[in-house]
Every structure is written in C-alpha cells, then in structure tokens.
C-alpha cells in the first residue's frame, strides 16, 4: 500500500517501446487499483490531535497568505519594470495558479527564451513564485507582452 519513485526505460525503437509498454501496463495495473494507505493514516493522526489540527490549519493559512502576497508582488513588479497592462485580474483570483491572459505564442516565448514553464492557455503557478524569482518572471512577462494585447481572465 505504499509506493514512491520513478521508473524509466530507454527503448531502441518504437516497436520495442510498444512491447515494453504493454508489459508495464500489466505490472502497474494492481498498483493503481490499490491506493497508498499512509495518506489517510497521516490525516487521521493530525485530525485526532487538537494541537496538530491547529498547526495544520495555521500552516495552510500561512501558505495561502504567501500565495496572495506573491500575486500582489508579481503585479507590483510588472508595473515597476514598465508594464502598462492592467494585471488586476491576477490579484482578483485565488488559489495556487493564475490565468495571465497571455496568448499561446507568449507562453511559448516565455518557455523558449526564459525557461518559464506554464500552460499554453496562460495559467502560471503563483505558488512557484518567491522573492528570489518574482522580478525575473515579471521582467520576462513584460518582455513578451509589451506592445501586445492580453486578455483578462473572467
């Protein structure tokens, strides 16, 4: 009931890949059918102890507050580096991700030129931002969006 890790195989050609994949599917099927047990026992331990429960909720709040701060800092830094776009839609959203309104081409450019990875619909991980990288990310976003239209997420 417990598993972790990764398994990689390098095949010489497509035919070998298909043969290996069919065997792997037979092996992994039982693993997917029986989910790991340790997660539920951790939750049970935390929720049965008032102190751990309080700590858990405080840590969740701390993480949520940090993400909100990073949203604000990203938008402020975009303005500081010269962006004239209205990025208020980024601060109006909640959660670990933000829809930026960037086009597929802008997203591709961010990845190719700046090694910033995001979905091609413009969704970026706010949780991945920190004080050490937010300026780099803001400058890169400004570079790919400057003089072009973005669409505010609705």
Beta strands, then each sheet from edge to edge (+ up, - down):
strand 1: 97-99
strand 2: 123-125
sheet 1: 1+ 2-
end
